[in-house]
Amino acid sequence: MKIRTFVCNMLQENCYVVSDESGEAVVVDCGALYEAERQAIGDYIEQEGLRVTHVVCTHAHFDHCFGLEALWRRFGVKPELPQEDESLADLDRQMRQMMGEPYEEEQAPLGPFYGDGAVFTFGTHRLVAMATPGHSRGSCCLYCEAEDVLFSGDTLFCQSIGRTDLPGGDWMEMQRSLRRLAQLPPATRVLPGHGPETTIARELQVNPYLRKN
């Protein structure tokens, strides 16, 4: 499995293009706001000869959704968001206007909303959604068991966790979600929505939030 990371927008959000030898790919958390970011992601997909099967957001906060319209226009794939975050689905557009960023009339039509246990396939691989509410009501992680890789969105970071004081956040839910993640194999690579990658083993040792659970 091949993973290419693109760091996007003013909040340094991680967008991942995940592919395998089949040439199929899943795009996770496309927060590409600026044209150069959108161009870089689209060009990579085309230059690698990839066919995008899914565009998935781990949650619907605006910094993870800025690039959905651009992907829809270029590749015709509808983005899929967690069901519990449906009310946040237009937040990226509102925030873009508030920050004076370019506003586009066209909006990507949404694909099916998903929940815990949803499966996103590409080639011989699959990502399985793990509901991990706390940062938002619908926050999910995407786990590839075959490769021991977790795309943790804004639930788990290197030595930290996502905020729970935003609308839809819940500290008690976050604690339950962290307990769930702590049960994954220690060698699991964790690729978060912001910042560097880590592993479950490392976070169990150094992350004060994960160690408490």
N, C-alpha and C positions, 0 to 999 in steps of 0.2 A: 504494500500500500504506500502510495506517495502522497505527502502532505506539503502543500506550499502555503506559506503564511504571508498575508499582506496586512501591514499596519495602516489603519485608516482613520481619517477625520481628526478633529482637534482633541479628541479623548483617547487617541492611540488605541483604537479598538482592533482586535485581531480577527481578520476574515481568513477562513481556511478553504482552500480548494483541495478536496480529497479524491484521489483517483486510484485505479489499479491497472493491471496489464490489459484489461479489456478495452480501455479507452473511455470508460464511463466515469462520471464524476458527480460528487455532491458538493455544493457550495454552502458553507456554514457561516452564518452571521455576516452578511455582506453589508458592512457599514461604510462603503465607499461614498463619500460625500463630494469630493472634488473630482473634476474631470480627469486629471492625471491618474488618480487612483482607479477610477472606473475603467479607463483605457488600459491600464496595466493588468488588471484582472481579466478583462475580456481578451486582450491580446495573448495572455498566457494560455487561456483556455483554447483559443484558436490555434496557436503555435504548437501546442501539445497534441492537437487533434482530438480533443476531448468532447464527449457528448454529455451534457449536463442532464442528469436524471431527476435531481431534486435541488431546490434552493430552500434551505431550512434556517429558521431563526430559533435560537435557544430561548429567546423571550422577545417581547415586542418593544423594548425601549428604543428610542429613536436612533441612538448611536450604533445599534446593530442592524438597522433597517434602511439607512440612507441610500444604499445602492440597489434596492430591489427593483426600482423602476428601470434603471439602466440595464440590469440583467434581463428583465422581461423584454425590453425593446430589442436587445441584441440576440437573445437566445430563445425567447418565447416560452420560458419556464415560469410557472406561477409560484410565488413564494408560499411556504407553509409555516404557519405560526401556531403556538400552543393555544388550545381552545380557551383556557382560562385568561389569556391575555387579549382576547378579542376586543375588549373595550379600549385597549392601548394601540390598536392597529393603525390609527391615523396620527398618533402622537409625533412621529418623525416629521410629518408635513407641518404640523403646528409649530414645532420647535425650530424648524428650518426658517419659517417666516419670522419668528421672534428674534432669531439671530441674524436676520438680514441676508440669509443665504439664498441662492437661486431657487425659485419656486417653479415647479413644472406642473402644467395643467393635467397631463396624463398621469394616471396612477396605475401601478401594476395591479391587475386583478388577482385577488388572493386565491390560492389553491385551498384544498381541504385543511381545516384546522386539525391538529393532532393532540394526542394525550399520552399518558403513560403507556409504554409498551408498543407504541407505533414503530414501524420498521421502515427504514429508508435504504433501498438496495442500490448498489452500483457494481456491475460486474459480478465477481464472486464474493463480494463483501457486503456487509450490512451494518447500519448504525441503528441502534435501538434506543428509543427515547426513555429516559428515566425522569419521572416527575420529581423536581427538587424545588418546590415553592419556598419562598422566603425573601428573595430579592424582588420578585414579582409573584403574583398569584400563579402564573402559568409557567414560571421558569422550569426549564428542563435541561438535562445533560444528555449528550448523545454518546453511546458507548459501543465500541467495536470490540467484541469479546475475542474474536480471532486474533486481533493484533494487540490486545490489552491497551487500548487507547481510549481516553475519555475527553470529549470536548465539553468543558464544564461551564461554558457561558460565564455569567457573573455570579455563579454560586460559590465556586472555589477558585481562589487565586494562589499563586506562590506566596506562602506565609501569611495569607489573609483570606477574607471572604467578601462577598458582595454586600453592599449596603442594604439595610432593612428598614430605613427611615423614609423611603420614597413611597409614593402612593402604591398600594398593593403589597408593600413589604410587610414581613411578619417575622419577628425574632424567634418565636416558638417554632414556627414552621421551618425556619432556617436550621434550627438545631436538629429537628427530625431529619431534614434532608442531609445534613452533614453526617449523621449517624449512618444513613444509608450508603453514602459514598465511602465511609470508613470501612465498609465490608468488602469493597472491591479488592482484587489481588494487589498486594503491596507494590508489585512491579509496574502497575498500570501507569502509563504516561498520562499526565494531565495537561491538556492544552486549553488554557483559559481564554476568556473574552478580552482580557487586558493583561499585559505583562508577560514574563517569561514562562516557559513550560516547567513542569515539576513532575513529581511522582506521588502516588498515594503514600508510599513508605516514607518519603521525605517529609510530607506534610504531617504525618502522624508523629514525627519526631519534633518538628520545629514550629508547626502552626498552632498557636495557642487556642484557636477556636476549634480546630479538629481534635486536639488532644483532650478537650473538655467533654467530648461526646463519647 
